Amino acid sequence: MPDKHVVVIGAGLGGLTAAIKLQEAGYGFTLLEQGDRVGGTWAANTYPGCACDVQVALYQLSFAQSMHWTRLYPQQAEIQAYAEEVTDRFQLRPHLHLNEGAKSAVWNSDTKKWTVTTVKGRTIEADAVIGALGQLNRPFWPDIPGLDTFAGAKMHSAGWDHSVDFKGKRVGVIGSAASAVQLIPQVAMEAANVGVFQRSANWVVPRNDREIPPEELALMFTVPEKAMEFAEINRKIIYENADYFFWQAFQWTPEGRAFFTRQATDHLNAQVPDEALRKKLTPDYPVGCRRILIADDFYPALMRDNVDLITDGIAEIVPEGIRTKDGTLHEYDILVFATGFETTGWHWSVDVVGQDGITIEEAWEDGPEAYLGITVADFPNFFVLYGPNTNLGHNSITFMLERQVEYTIKALAKMDESGATAMAPKRAAQDRFNKDIQARLGTTVWADPACNSWYKTDDGRITQNWADHTRAYADAVAEVDLKDYELVK
């Protein structure tokens, strides 16, 4: 049996997957979570309407299928409950420490071990560390003059204040992207008036979500083995469609560009009869350049009498509300910032210190890089889940997480087999991987000079996204090539 002890930082779906697979492989592990429950982003984001953009058949873990879903696209509360279900099913709680996030992780070149210090001051010695901190967990507050002067309630979508009553209130929503299109329809049903401040329009395609009624589930349970067989077939269909066809919106094939532009345009035309409003909602950049939004009820919400789309730039926030650059004062009782997350900066909540005292922030000062998006030069026995260049625009991130965890377990096994105590990618291997992926990303829609998005740095380097379909990633991480690693016996 392996005698290594691994610390997993973060108990979202990635961290839970890592813990499950470490347990199956016989490794000892400690699972640290800064929050009061598991679920990661699905525990932190509780705004009205919060849901996944990937159908549940594909988003749930392939080895931990559940029948406790009520819609094709899972809602936040159900995904968080699923994380709890998985935690209990695989008996992870004896290893789980809630409200005890990692404060620092420091590599000791003499002992060839990591010392992880928690926010409670406890220290844990580990042979390896798995960082399951994600890319989207640091709310971004825009630098707007007067931000702190607003006299009413103010909140970010990622830190929803459920004590605030929206009924009959005047609400200003800053932002119109992924979280905004989900929360605006819900807020509009309660508020007296909602002002939606849009900096730029987004491409939106139909969600075609529906309820899964209990009668349907009951019917499936009459022949459970067939239900599971059909579920796997459905999962494969969704996956293959995303990987072969949806990917072409980003690969920027002529056919992909034409189809998804047509689909989004038809969706807009069908739901927004007002020509002036349609013009405001039509993007001036190519489809796929930014995240393609998936929503059935966003456009209808904008058609409500109590909702206004405001495209004049924001000049400042004042105690009464928002003043736009045309001089108009928009008065509100509540401001909601649906402004996304810090991304390319990668400012983790954990101080990670590798060889020779180098910190992960110093290593990634000019943009994050990792070999295969998982391991980092100068950081031995450190594995990143949902790391640099592993984000997707077209498929399920859980597929990527499972492949990354499989790679990590194989790497730990390779060390055991070779008698090594530590491994870190060679700088040349990491440079080669990143040179190759940047070249391939240069052929995607994200590289368009007219395309500004959270996927890339100010100098145009795309540090967030994978450059190909997910099958290519699975192939890339199928085996651990020790020639690309520095091994320490």
HELIX and SHEET records of a PDB file:
HELIX    1   1 LEU A   13  ALA A   25  1                                  13    
HELIX    2   2 THR A   41  ALA A   44  1                                   4    
HELIX    3   3 VAL A   56  TYR A   59  1                                   4    
HELIX    4   4 GLN A   76  ARG A   89  1                                  14    
HELIX    5   5 ARG A   93  HIS A   95  5                                   3    
HELIX    6   6 LEU A  147  THR A  149  5                                   3    
HELIX    7   7 SER A  157  GLY A  159  5                                   3    
HELIX    8   8 ALA A  178  ALA A  188  1                                  11    
HELIX    9   9 PRO A  214  PHE A  221  1                                   8    
HELIX   10  10 PRO A  224  ASN A  241  1                                  18    
HELIX   11  11 ALA A  242  PHE A  246  3                                   5    
HELIX   12  12 GLN A  248  GLN A  251  1                                   4    
HELIX   13  13 PRO A  254  GLN A  271  1                                  18    
HELIX   14  14 GLU A  275  LYS A  280  1                                   6    
HELIX   15  15 PHE A  298  LEU A  302  1                                   5    
HELIX   16  16 GLN A  355  GLY A  357  5                                   3    
HELIX   17  17 ILE A  360  ALA A  363  1                                   4    
HELIX   18  18 ILE A  397  SER A  418  1                                  22    
HELIX   19  19 ARG A  427  LEU A  441  1                                  15    
HELIX   20  20 VAL A  445  ALA A  447  5                                   3    
HELIX   21  21 THR A  470  ALA A  476  1                                   7    
HELIX   22  22 LEU A  482  ASP A  484  5                                   3    
SHEET    1   A 6 LEU A  96  HIS A  97  0                                        
SHEET    2   A 6 GLY A  28  LEU A  32  1                                        
SHEET    3   A 6 HIS A   5  ILE A   9  1                                        
SHEET    4   A 6 ALA A 128  GLY A 131  1                                        
SHEET    5   A 6 PHE A 379  VAL A 384  1                                        
SHEET    6   A 6 THR A 375  VAL A 376 -1                                        
SHEET    1   B 4 THR A 123  ALA A 126  0                                        
SHEET    2   B 4 LYS A 113  THR A 118 -1                                        
SHEET    3   B 4 ALA A 102  ASN A 108 -1                                        
SHEET    4   B 4 ASP A 351  VAL A 353  1                                        
SHEET    1   C 5 ALA A 153  HIS A 156  0                                        
SHEET    2   C 5 ILE A 334  PHE A 337  1                                        
SHEET    3   C 5 ARG A 170  ILE A 174  1                                        
SHEET    4   C 5 ASN A 193  PHE A 197  1                                        
SHEET    5   C 5 VAL A 307  ILE A 310  1                                        
SHEET    1   D 2 VAL A 204  VAL A 205  0                                        
SHEET    2   D 2 LEU A 293  ILE A 294  1                                        
SHEET    1   E 3 ILE A 314  VAL A 318  0                                        
SHEET    2   E 3 GLY A 321  THR A 324 -1                                        
SHEET    3   E 3 LEU A 329  GLU A 331 -1                                        
SHEET    1   F 2 ALA A 422  PRO A 425  0                                        
SHEET    2   F 2 TYR A 485  VAL A 488 -1                                        
END                                                                             
